[in-house]
């Protein structure tokens, strides 16, 4: 009798824990159907987690990437990579990374979101590892503008890291006769070495 009571007590707990009805692979998963969990079955995102940095005389850039389970407005669910960044240009701290990586989803500053996995493409990145690469966006909290972001694993001069591409579409940047402040991100591409 005690076993039956315990089972009846735990059934609602487990039923409430699963908020999705179907699980599909995030690779080629489609466009976000209601009640579907898009899972990173092959753990591609895990290989991108970590802390990376780039340093030059012009700017310093550091990012922290972390894999999470994400609810998209209680409509569908997905694994994704999120992150924060620090951008210092000409000695001025443009965007600060902050210390609380666990609270990254609630933090309004310095946001990175990567949720699309692409198949390897040798033409995409010279010298990149023949693995999958990620697509997403990076948000500039100062100007409230975003840039498309592509990330691929790479080994450069014997150091492991990632190759980043910030792709700014015309409507996202400063246009001719646009008096708004331009996006405060290092637009272009560069290699970031893994430090953690």
Secondary structure, 3 states (H helix, E strand, C coil): CHHHHHHHHHHHHHHHHCCCCEEEECCCCCCCCCCEEEECCCCCHHHHCEEEEEECCCEEEEEEEEEEEEEECCCEEEEEEEEEEEEEECCEEEECCCCCCCCCCCCCCCEEEEEEEECCCCCCCCCECCCCEEEEEEEECCCCEEEEEEEEEEEECCEEEEEEEEECCHHHCCCCCCCCCCCCCCCEEEEEEECC
